């Protein structure tokens, strides 16, 4: 951050005109095009050749501009992935850090890592540290996690894209939020920070639209005719909806024109399901089992749409599916709670200066809910671990 030029985008985004915001989105397309223009032989994180990191291999570029190819291969190597979830708890002692030769090998590695971790370290007696998060009845059963992970392992050869472009490893930034983007006084992107998690990811997994775009809205390209008669809160919601719709349209049309590989990713059948499976497979015990099971149920139900003549290698019974959807209401309520925090507080605790006071209030409310739901030693432990929330004064710093 000390080297970054300009202002963080989240500090000025609300004050920019829609035209300026659209220009920034077009610049994002150019950044993404550059990242996706270079493909690598292996998946992993980039290191300088002289860094001395164990397990590094030559950064062999398979396609890309010739001047870039020479620079990359003479300067960098590819080694163990730096993403936090690969090193948390006892996972740092396991041999599942890459680099990998294919997307299928990578996905199998993550699933086997979690199976081994669950078998060796999952503790069913461990207290729930986030009582406001929905917990499946199977959440504390290592056997239930392993059974679903085995189902996922069996599908990998059939669900990974055969298109070599979509499966190719390409460098990608994992966290394109407005706090990591700097713009100059002309509202042009001057710098992007926070690259420590960047890796040569399979395109169909890593490439995602920028976090500035809210794909959760219903598209609305212009304000309704009765707009002036509406109350202020509704007006604000509609302005946001129209603004986001225009930005999404700008992004998608510009991507189709300038970055055909990204456009192919966005139009790939089951692309969102595959991204979700990769996101959930490595954290079922630490986060939540339910969404991973949801994805696997979806894969089986849509199996005929995948490009394979083989039958689905697993099966959920009618009773298992009934129980799953009985849980859906509770899970969805939990998700609605987290959705309300969007734009205020991320799941990693990030908030903007402007949202700080609101975030403090939310955290304190969450703490009270947690204390109200727990008893005995679990309550005392939770009270101690979250005392820092009670000490927050609500003033931004």
N, C-alpha and C positions, 0 to 999 in steps of 0.2 A: 504493500500500500504506500510505503514511503516513496517509491519510485513512480507511482502512477501519476499521470498528468490529468488535470481537469477535475470535474466534480462527479461524485457517485450518482448514477442515474436515478436511484430511488429518492435522492434529495430534490430533484427538479422535475421528475416525471409528471407530477400532477399539474405543474405550471406550464408545460409545453402544449402547444397547439396540436390538434389532430394531424395537421400536415407534417409538423416536425416529428411527431411520434411515428408516422408512416415512413418518413425518411430513415429513421433509426431502424425500423423493422427491415427496410430494404438493405441497410448496411449489414444487419444480422444475416441476411441471406448470402451476402458476399463472404462473410466470415465462415459460414457453414460450407459454402462451396469450396473455399480454400482448404478447409480441414478434410473434406471428403475427396479432394482431388488426388490424395496420396494414399495408396494402399500398401499394407505391410504383409510380410510372410507369416508373422506370429502375433498373438494377442498378449498384451502385458503393458507395463508402464515403461516410459522412456527414461533413461539415465544417461548422463555424460559418460563417454567411454572410459575416462580416467577416474570415475567415482569409486572404483574398487568394490562395488556391490556384488556379492556372491550370487551366482545363478543367472547372470546376464549373458545374453547371446547377441550376435551381430544384428543390427537393425536393418534387415534386408527389405528394400522397397520393391514392390512388384509392379506398380504403375505410379506415374506422377511426372510433373515437369522435370526435365533433365537437370536443371540447376538445383532444384530442391532435392532430387534423389542423391546427387553427389554430396550435398551438404549434410543431409540426414545420415547417410551411411558412414561418412567420415567423422561425425561428431557424436552420434548417439549409439546406444545399445538398448535392447529390450530385456527387461528382467521382471522380478516378482511384482505383482500388482500392489499398489499402495493404498487401495481403498480400505477404509477402516474395518468394514465387516469381515475382511479376510484375516484380521489380526486380533480381534476382540477376544477376551477371555483366553481359553486354552488353545484357540485356533492359531495363535502365533507359533505354537510348537508343532503344528501339523504341516504336512508336505503337500499343501494344496494352493500354492501361491503363484503358480505359473513360472515362465510363460507357457502358452498353449499353442498348438498347431492348427486348431480349428474351433469353430463355434460349438460343435457337438462335444469335443473334448473338454472345452471350458465348462459347458453346462453339466456334463457328467461329473466333473471335478467338484463343482459347487455342491451338487446333490450328495456325492459320496462323503464330502467333508462334513456335511450336516448329519448324515447318518452316523458317521464315526463319532462326531461330537455328542450327539444325543445318546448313543450307546455308552459312552464313557463318562459324560459329565452332566447330562440333564438331571435335575433334582426335582422330583415331583413335590417335595416339601417346601421348595423355595417360595417365599411370599410374593404375592402379586404387587409389584412396585408402582403400578399405574391403575388404581382401582376404578378410574373413570373410563378405562379402555375395556371394550367388550372382550370376554374370555369364553371361548368355546368349552363345552363340557369335556372335550378331549384334549384341551390345551396342556394339561399337566400329565399327559400320558405319552412317554417316549415312544411306546409301541405305535400309537396312532400317527405320530409324526413320521416314523420310519416307514410305515405302510404307505403313506401318501408320497413320500420321497421315492420309494421303490416304484410306484406307479409312474411318477414323472420320469425316472430313469428309463423305463421301458419305452416311453414315447419319443425320446429325443431323436432317434434315427429317422423318425417319420415326420416330425413337425418342424425340424430346422429347414429353412429354405434351401432349395437346390440351386437357386440362382446364385452364381459365384459372386456377383456384385453385392448382393444383399448380405451374404455371409462373410465378405472380406473384412479383415481388420483395418480400421481407419481411426485416426486420432480424433478424440472427442472430449470436449469439456463437459463435466457432469453437472455443473451448477451455474447455468446462465441466468441467475436472478439479478435484479436491478442493483443490488449492493456490490456485485462483482464487475460491473460495467461502469467505465468512466467516459464522460463526454466533454468536449472542449466548449469554448464560448460560442461556437457556431452550431452547437448541438449535433456534433459528429462524434462517433465513437473514437476515443483517443487511446483507450487501454482496457484490457480485460485481465483481471487478477484471479487468484485462487485456483491455480492449475495443478495443485499437488495430487488431486484425484484423477486427473486426465489419464486416459489409457487408450491403447489401440483396441477398440471394441468392435465386435461384429456389428455391421451397420444396422441390421434389423433390430438389434438390442439397444445400442447406444444412441443412435440419432433420434432426437426428439425436438419438436418445436420449442422456441424460447419460452421461458417461464413467464415472460411478460404477457403472453397470450392466454386468455381464459377460455379454454375450449368447453367449459362447463355451461356456458350461456346458450340461450336460444338465439340464433342469428336474427338480427333486426337491423336493416340497413338505413332506416330513416325513422324519425320521431313520428308518433301518431298524430292525426289531425287535431285531437282534443288535448294535446300536450299542455297548452297554457292553462287549462282548467284543472289540471291535476295538482295534488299537494306536493310540497317540496321534496319529501322523501321519495315519492314515486318518480318525480322528475329526475332526481339524481340517479336512481336505478336505471331509468330508461336512457339517460345520457351515457352511462357506463356501458350499457348493453349495446347501444349503437356504436360507440367508440370502439369497443372490442370487436364488434362485427366487422367494422371497416378495416381494423388492423389485421384480423384473421384473413379477410379477403385479400388485403395487400400482400400478406406473407405468402399465401398459397398461390396467387397469380405470379408473383415474382419468383417463387421457388420453381414453379412449372416452367418458367421462361429461362432461368439462369442455372438451376441446380437440379437437373433431371433425376439424379440418383436419390436425392432427398425426397423428391416428389414420388419416386417409385416406392420408397420406404413408407410414405404416408398412405399410399394406396394399396399396400400389400395386404392380401386377405389374412385375417386373424392376427394382424400386426400388433394390435393392442393386447390381445390375449398373450402372445409370446413375450412381450415386454413385461407384462404383469407377472407371468410365471417366473421370469428371471429375477424380477424384483422381490418376489415373495419367497422363492425357494431357499434363499440363504438366511432367512430370519424367522422361521415359523415358531421356534421356541422363544426367542427373545421378544418377538412382537406379537404375531397372531396367526393361528393356523387356519382360521375360517376362510380368508380370501384366497389362500393357496388351494384349498379344497374346492372353492367356487370355480376357480380357473380349470381345475382338472375335470370337474363335472361338465363344464362348458366344452372342453376339448372332446370328451366322449360324445356328447350330444351332437356336436358338429363334425364328427370324425369323417363323414362322407364327403365333406368339403375340402379335406386335406388331400394333397397330391400323392395318394398311396392306395394301392389295391389290397393292402394287408388289413386285417381287422384290428380294431383298437385292442391293445394288449392288456387292458384292465376293464373292470366293470363295476359300477356302483349299483347296488340293489335298489329296488323301489323304496324299501324302508330307509336305507341310508340317505337317499335323496329327500324323502319326506322329512326326516329329522333335520337335515341340513337347512331346508327352507323354513322349518319352524324356527330355527335360530336366526334367520335372515332379518326379522323385524328388530331384534335386540341389536344385532350388528349394525344395521342401518341407522338406528338411533345414535349409536356411538360415533358413526361416521359423520352424521349431521353435526354433532358437537364439534368435531375437528374441522369440518367445512366452515363453520362459523368463525374459526380462527384465521382463515385465509386472509392474507393481507395485513394481519396484525401480529401473529406469532407463528413461526414455523415449528415443526416437531423437533428441531435441534435447538430451539430457544432463541432464534434470531428475531429481532424486531427493529423497526426504524425508530429514529429519535422522536418522530411525530406520534408514533403509536405506542411509545413506551408506557405512558400512564395507563392506557387501556389494557396493555399486556399485563401490567402488574396486577390490575384488578382481576383479570381473568385467572392469572396464576393463583391469586389468593382464594378466589372462589373454588378453583379446582382443588386446592389444598383442603378447604373446608369439607368438600364432598368426600375426599379421600379419608379424612379423619372421621367423618360420620359413618363411613361404611366399614371401617376396620375396628377390631377389638384386641384387647390384651397386648401381647408382645408385638404383634404386627403393627398395631396402632402406635405404640411407643417408638418403634423403629422408624415408621413413616414420619411421625412427628419430628423426630430428631433429624432425619435426612432432608426434610423440607423446611427446616427452621429458617433457612436463608430467604425463603419466599416471604415469610411473616415479617422479616426485617426490611424488606424493600419499602421505600417511602413514596414511590410513585412519581418521583421527579426525574426527568430525563437527564442523562449525563453525556 
